[in-house]
Amino acid sequence: MYLPAQFAAPDDALTLELMRRHPFATLISTDAEGAPFATHLPVVVAAGEQGVRLDFHLARANPHVAMLRAGAPSMLAFLGPNAYLSPTVYPDRQRVPTWNYIAAHAYGRLDEVTTEVDKDALLKSLIALHEPAYAEQWRGLEAAFQRAMLSAIAAFRLTVTRLEGKFKLNQHRPESHTAMLAAYGAGDTDERELAEWLRRLTRA
């Protein structure tokens, strides 16, 4: 993505935090004709000594599966909070509106998770993140039903080799910060989160 230096994430830890807080990502690949194809899906973000790993699954009937198996160039895009910014936050009138947002792009090697045991573990990692109490219900489902559900999905793991984080928060315009923080702080969920991130990045 277009990433001016002033908007680049100061470190990967902040980018990973953004991805964990907003784990519903867009998987983008190119088909055989070179056209883009997108699937929206939840992702499990894991980081350890062996690097960053992104686990996800999609319906086996989704044509995206064939593209991934064929090695189509792919990336996962995460969109965090975003909001309009009025030029009224500036002390002068020679300004224009803009849009503030946080986004992350992840690139790397894709491998399919094929065994029933590993696919089950991937699903359980999603359950653990979003509804831990459901894990007991999943374990109690009939084995035949569990196998049917697992066979209906294709699971993949992306081992990240390049991670881009963009924090476009008007941080390079300090004359706007006081009014911007006041406006965003009284705004909707995205605006309040943007204000939180701006404070962290600028120690405002």
C-alpha positions as CSV (number, residue, x, y, z in Angstrom):
1,M,0.0,0.0,0.0
2,Y,1.0,3.6,-0.3
3,L,2.8,4.2,3.0
4,P,4.4,7.7,3.6
5,A,7.0,7.6,6.3
6,Q,5.0,9.7,8.7
7,F,2.2,7.1,8.7
8,A,4.3,4.0,9.0
9,A,3.8,1.9,12.2
10,P,6.6,2.5,14.6
11,D,7.0,-1.2,15.2
12,D,5.3,-4.5,14.3
13,A,3.9,-4.9,17.8
14,L,1.5,-2.1,17.3
15,T,0.5,-3.5,13.9
16,L,-0.1,-6.9,15.5
17,E,-2.2,-5.3,18.2
18,L,-4.3,-3.6,15.6
19,M,-4.8,-6.9,13.7
20,R,-5.9,-8.7,16.9
21,R,-8.3,-6.0,17.8
22,H,-9.8,-6.1,14.3
23,P,-9.3,-9.7,13.2
24,F,-12.0,-9.7,10.5
25,A,-9.7,-9.4,7.4
26,T,-10.0,-9.4,3.7
27,L,-8.1,-12.1,1.8
28,I,-7.1,-10.8,-1.7
29,S,-5.7,-13.0,-4.4
30,T,-5.4,-12.9,-8.2
31,D,-7.2,-15.4,-10.3
32,A,-5.8,-17.2,-13.4
33,E,-6.6,-14.1,-15.6
34,G,-4.9,-11.8,-13.1
35,A,-8.1,-10.3,-11.7
36,P,-8.4,-9.6,-8.0
37,F,-10.7,-11.9,-5.9
38,A,-11.6,-11.2,-2.3
39,T,-13.0,-13.1,0.6
40,H,-13.8,-11.6,4.0
41,L,-13.0,-13.9,7.0
42,P,-11.9,-14.0,10.6
43,V,-8.2,-14.6,11.3
44,V,-6.3,-15.9,14.3
45,V,-3.1,-13.8,14.8
46,A,-0.3,-15.7,16.5
47,A,3.3,-14.4,17.1
48,G,6.2,-16.3,18.6
49,E,9.8,-17.2,18.2
50,Q,9.1,-18.6,14.7
51,G,7.5,-15.3,13.6
52,V,3.9,-14.3,12.8
53,R,1.3,-16.8,11.7
54,L,-2.2,-16.1,10.5
55,D,-4.7,-18.9,10.5
56,F,-8.1,-18.8,8.7
57,H,-10.6,-20.9,6.9
58,L,-13.2,-20.5,4.2
59,A,-16.0,-22.6,2.6
60,R,-14.6,-25.4,0.5
61,A,-17.0,-24.4,-2.3
62,N,-15.4,-20.9,-2.4
63,P,-13.5,-20.6,-5.7
64,H,-10.8,-18.8,-3.7
65,V,-9.7,-22.2,-2.3
66,A,-8.6,-23.3,-5.8
67,M,-6.6,-20.1,-6.2
68,L,-4.8,-20.6,-2.9
69,R,-4.0,-24.2,-3.7
70,A,-2.6,-23.1,-7.1
71,G,-0.3,-20.7,-5.4
72,A,-2.0,-17.4,-6.4
73,P,-0.3,-14.3,-5.1
74,S,-2.3,-13.3,-2.0
75,M,-2.4,-10.9,1.0
76,L,-4.5,-10.4,4.1
77,A,-5.7,-6.8,4.7
78,F,-7.0,-5.7,8.1
79,L,-8.9,-2.4,8.5
80,G,-9.0,-0.8,11.9
81,P,-10.9,2.3,13.0
82,N,-11.5,5.0,10.4
83,A,-13.3,8.3,10.4
84,Y,-13.8,11.6,8.6
85,L,-11.7,14.5,9.8
86,S,-13.1,18.0,9.4
87,P,-10.8,20.9,8.6
88,T,-12.3,22.8,11.5
89,V,-9.7,21.1,13.7
90,Y,-7.1,23.6,12.4
91,P,-6.6,27.1,13.7
92,D,-6.6,28.5,10.1
93,R,-8.9,28.1,7.1
94,Q,-6.4,27.1,4.4
95,R,-7.1,23.4,5.0
96,V,-9.1,20.5,3.4
97,P,-11.0,17.5,4.9
98,T,-9.3,14.1,5.1
99,W,-10.0,10.6,6.3
100,N,-8.1,9.0,9.2
101,Y,-7.6,5.3,9.4
102,I,-5.5,2.4,10.5
103,A,-4.8,-0.6,8.3
104,A,-2.4,-3.5,8.0
105,H,-1.3,-5.7,5.1
106,A,0.3,-9.1,5.6
107,Y,2.2,-11.1,2.9
108,G,3.9,-14.4,3.2
109,R,3.9,-18.2,2.5
110,L,0.5,-19.9,2.4
111,D,0.1,-23.5,3.5
112,E,-3.1,-25.5,3.6
113,V,-4.0,-27.2,6.9
114,T,-5.3,-30.5,5.8
115,T,-5.7,-33.0,8.6
116,E,-8.9,-33.2,10.6
117,V,-7.0,-32.8,13.8
118,D,-5.2,-29.6,12.7
119,K,-8.4,-28.1,11.2
120,D,-10.2,-28.9,14.4
121,A,-7.4,-27.1,16.4
122,L,-7.7,-24.1,14.1
123,L,-11.4,-23.9,14.7
124,K,-10.9,-24.2,18.5
125,S,-8.4,-21.3,18.4
126,L,-11.1,-19.1,16.8
127,I,-13.6,-20.3,19.4
128,A,-11.1,-19.5,22.2
129,L,-10.9,-16.0,21.0
130,H,-14.5,-15.2,20.4
131,E,-16.7,-17.5,22.5
132,P,-14.7,-19.8,24.8
133,A,-17.8,-21.2,26.4
134,Y,-18.8,-22.7,23.0
135,A,-15.8,-25.0,23.1
136,E,-17.6,-27.5,25.4
137,Q,-20.7,-27.5,23.0
138,W,-18.4,-28.1,20.0
139,R,-16.7,-31.0,21.8
140,G,-20.1,-32.5,22.6
141,L,-21.4,-32.6,19.0
142,E,-21.7,-35.9,17.4
143,A,-18.5,-37.1,15.7
144,A,-20.2,-37.5,12.3
145,F,-21.5,-33.9,12.5
146,Q,-18.1,-32.6,13.4
147,R,-16.5,-34.4,10.5
148,A,-19.1,-33.0,8.1
149,M,-18.5,-29.5,9.3
150,L,-14.7,-29.9,9.0
151,S,-15.0,-31.4,5.5
152,A,-17.0,-28.3,4.4
153,I,-14.2,-25.9,5.0
154,A,-10.6,-25.4,3.7
155,A,-8.1,-24.1,6.3
156,F,-4.9,-22.2,5.6
157,R,-1.9,-20.7,7.4
158,L,0.0,-17.7,6.2
159,T,3.5,-17.4,7.6
160,V,4.2,-13.7,7.4
161,T,7.3,-12.5,5.5
162,R,6.3,-8.9,5.2
163,L,4.0,-6.8,7.4
164,E,2.9,-3.3,6.7
165,G,1.1,-1.1,9.2
166,K,-0.4,2.3,8.3
167,F,-1.5,4.6,11.1
168,K,-2.9,7.7,9.3
169,L,-3.9,9.8,12.3
170,N,-2.9,13.4,11.3
171,Q,0.0,12.9,13.7
172,H,2.2,15.0,11.4
173,R,-0.1,18.0,12.0
174,P,0.3,18.8,15.7
175,E,-1.7,22.0,15.4
176,S,-4.8,19.9,14.8
177,H,-4.4,17.5,17.7
178,T,-6.2,19.4,20.5
179,A,-9.4,20.0,18.5
180,M,-9.1,16.6,16.9
181,L,-8.9,14.7,20.2
182,A,-11.8,16.7,21.5
183,A,-14.0,15.9,18.5
184,Y,-13.0,12.3,18.2
185,G,-13.3,11.8,22.0
186,A,-16.9,12.8,21.8
187,G,-17.6,10.8,18.7
188,D,-18.5,7.2,17.7
189,T,-16.6,4.0,18.5
190,D,-14.2,4.4,15.6
191,E,-13.5,8.0,16.4
192,R,-12.8,7.3,20.1
193,E,-10.4,4.5,19.1
194,L,-8.6,6.8,16.7
195,A,-8.2,9.3,19.5
196,E,-6.8,6.6,21.7
197,W,-4.3,5.6,19.1
198,L,-3.3,9.2,18.5
199,R,-2.6,9.7,22.2
200,R,-0.4,6.6,22.2
201,L,1.6,7.6,19.2
202,T,2.1,11.2,20.1
203,R,2.0,10.8,23.9
204,A,-0.7,13.6,23.8
